[in-house]
């Protein structure tokens, strides 16, 4: 009996998924080696919450509202935003590609029987899944320590939209960092640019101050950019705000994922052949 | 007196040679020359933008208005700029040199190891960062509602110099731990977290246990706060005495930790 085409595609897809799941599991296990890092990363998430608690504590003295935020609404935003930012650890991908291209060891990823980009996605998934529970515990602990009356979205549909958006946001960040890493093939040294990018992303992703406090024109421009949907909008949705932007947000970040994937394919096609494996 | 003069002349000659060597190294890696300026410059400009947004929604943060906050960001940027230009890239290599045993080469030379470690990696590419910080401070001063006198400006410069010493001592002290332990990565993480928090948050926001932590145990909270307070006339004699006391205390601790640490150092073979 010959297998039907659909069944065959299904089997091949499952085999591929199994292969990448093995990579994910390997990276989950690898995190166990760095147990101390996990604990200290959890502890140091306090700095963002402490910053928000002290800064907004002094600002809210004698005030009920700042922008559309109450004091506890603002702290809830920072808790969720900090949790999501902590999970987004794809920055290491661009540095890894950058360093390996420069020292000529990027060939490691070219010879393994897996797609390079999917390999990094599977790797990121393994790390995120491992940290998920720990970061959640840290967030809950800070809520109790700082006695925050946590504000959470009431509608489950909004929560689902926020989770989907956050996942798409993480996929986009992996794609972006993979693409930036590949640019080393053309520009040789992009380390400085990567550090500036990290500084900039922390502002336009709403990690320092919520984007809702920016002037309306700036917010309109930000809505066109993907970073608005990586941590800011999911955090706002999970704290019960900006509900009307949920579906549009998923569509916009989805489009950005497709666009950057096309750019990656073009870049890979153009520059992979220039890699000579001897370093720069 | 003659001995002091001899030491100064010798150290000056060493400093000049280290400067030439560093320039030679930087000329090889030209792409990275202005990297610290672009990276840290963008960091402080983003902070200015972020606080600009906060101040578009509120009048004051505590007793500080927009001008005071710009001054604070500019002062922290200046402290960081001087740090990056003169000693940062030298001091951060101390743990590596201890672990690899390279410190032997420094101990065997006829010049203070800490002097050479401090000045051997100066970064001229960070000098524009100093100019940028001065511009931010000038902008902050122009936004102030109170009058800026020469005495206040001189007081501010004095406190900036003193806080720069404290910044240096904190960096050396934290890295001196490598002389006693195998790894001090956590301490560097703690330092990074403390600086990251205090560069965004002025000392006036701290109270209770937070004030004890960031005014005494990890005194990053006073570094830019005291110079700004002296410039805007908010500094009391008690605060001034406290600031001088903290710098003296950390000078003593850093000196003791470094000297005792060198006695613990057993080279790479240990």
Interface residues (C-beta under 8 A of the other chain):
Chain A: X36 X40 X44 X47 X50 X51 X54 X55 X57 X58 X59 X63 X66 X67 X188 X189 X191 X192 X195 X196 X199 X200 X202 X203 X208 X209 X213 X214 X215
Chain B: X31 X32 X35 X38 X39 X42 X43 X46 X47 X49 X50 X53 X54 X56 X57 X58 X61 X62 X186 X189 X193 X196 X197 X200 X201 X204 X205 X206 X210
